[in-house]
Amino acid sequence: MERCAVVGIGQTKHAKVRDDVSMAGLLREAARRALDDAEMTWKDIDAVVIGKAPDPFEGIMMPELYLADALGCSGKPIMRVHTAGSVGGSTAIV
């Protein structure tokens, strides 16, 4: 098995409501901060793992496809972890 690692972390601004940004924008914000933390760019990333709640919770089927495009990483391998609300812990285990 090929080795992989989490080398940077990033979080969005925490607020009760974020009307200033879409779901894709939130993802970009967190990803950009993680890349900055790791001193990397998207060119350094080989694959993407997205942790996401079940589709009916947000009304969007297969959001990982448009979220990958929003990140600018279309064409890279993508794995979605269906988390049912435990996004951080469940995704990291994968």
N, C-alpha and C positions, 0 to 999 in steps of 0.2 A: 504494500500500500504506500502510495506517495504521501510524504509528510506535508502538513499544512499548519498554519498558525494564525492566530489573531495577533496582529502586530500594532494595532492602533485602536483607540476608542474615541467615540464622539457621541454627544447627546444634543438634542434640540433644546431650545429655550423652553423651560417648563412654565406652563401657564394653564389656567382653567380652560381658556378658550384661545385658539390661535386663528383669528379671521384673516390674518395677514398672509397666510400661506396654505397651499393645498397639501394633500397627502404626499404627492410626489415632491413638493417643495420641502416638506419635513424630512423626507428620506434623503434628499440631496444635502440638506443642512447637516444632518448627522453624519452622512458618509464623508462629506468634505472635511468635517472636523476630525474624523477618524483617520483620513488620509494625511491631513496636516500633522496629526499627532505622531503618525508613523513615518513622516517625512517621505511620503510616496505619492504617486499619481495613479490614475486609472490604468496607465500603461503597465504598471507593476502588478496589477491584479489579474490572476489567471481565471478565477471563477467567483461567483457570487452566491451566498446563502441568504435568503430572505425569510425572516420569521414573520408570519402574518396570521391574524385571526381568521376563522372560517369565513368564506365568501358571504354567506347570508347576513353576517354581522355588519357588513359595510355596503352590501348591494353591488359589489363589483366581482364578476367572475374572473378568475385567474389574474389577479392584480399584479403578480410578479412579472408578467410580460410587459405591461406598460410602465411599471416601476423600473425595470431594467433599462428600458428605453429612456426614461426620465433621468437615469443616472449617467447615460451615455455609455453603457456597457453592453449594448445589444450585440449579439454574436458570441458572447462569452457564455460558458456553461453556467446555468442558473439552477439552484435547488431551492424549492420552497418548503419550509417547515410549517405545517399546520399546527398552530400553537394553542388555540383555544384560550387565549388570554395570558399565557405564561411566556411571552415572547423571548425575553432575555435568557432565561434559564434553559428553555427548550431548544432554542436555536444554538446556543453555545455547546450543548451536548453533542450535536451533530458534528 
